[in-house]
Amino acid sequence: MNIGDRYHLAPGAPGIVVIREIQDGGLVLVENDTPGPGVYPYLVKPDTLVPATT
């Protein structure tokens, strides 16, 4: 997992997030891949992230 990598939040989930920061505590700061109003970064646990193939 690297900054800039693209993932789905869970298997089969619509939309893609981009890794913005990897924190020491094990959380990952992600942001929606599609820019627009309401797009903001948020923290998630990396356990459920699935690499995006498109």
C-alpha positions in Angstrom: 0.0 0.0 0.0 1.5 3.3 -1.1 0.3 6.9 -1.3 -1.6 7.5 -4.5 -2.8 3.9 -4.8 -6.5 3.4 -5.7 -8.8 1.1 -3.7 -12.4 0.1 -3.2 -13.6 0.5 0.4 -14.8 -3.2 0.4 -15.3 -6.0 -2.1 -17.9 -5.0 -4.6 -18.2 -1.5 -3.2 -18.9 1.2 -5.9 -16.5 4.1 -6.1 -12.8 4.3 -5.6 -10.7 6.0 -3.0 -7.1 7.2 -3.2 -4.6 6.7 -0.4 -3.4 10.2 0.8 -1.5 9.3 4.0 -0.6 6.2 5.9 -0.5 6.8 9.7 1.6 5.1 12.3 -1.4 3.9 14.2 -2.5 1.7 11.3 -5.2 4.0 9.9 -5.1 5.2 6.3 -6.3 8.6 5.2 -8.3 8.2 1.9 -10.2 10.6 -0.4 -12.7 9.8 -3.1 -11.2 9.5 -6.5 -13.9 11.6 -8.2 -13.5 15.3 -7.3 -16.5 17.5 -6.6 -18.5 19.1 -3.8 -18.4 17.1 -0.6 -15.2 15.3 -1.4 -13.1 15.3 1.7 -10.4 13.0 3.2 -11.3 10.5 6.0 -9.6 7.8 8.0 -10.3 4.1 7.5 -8.8 0.8 8.6 -6.9 -0.8 5.7 -8.4 -4.3 6.5 -11.3 -4.0 4.0 -9.6 -2.1 1.2 -9.5 -3.9 -2.1 -7.2 -2.8 -4.9 -9.0 -1.1 -7.8 -8.4 -2.7 -11.1 -9.7 0.2 -13.3 
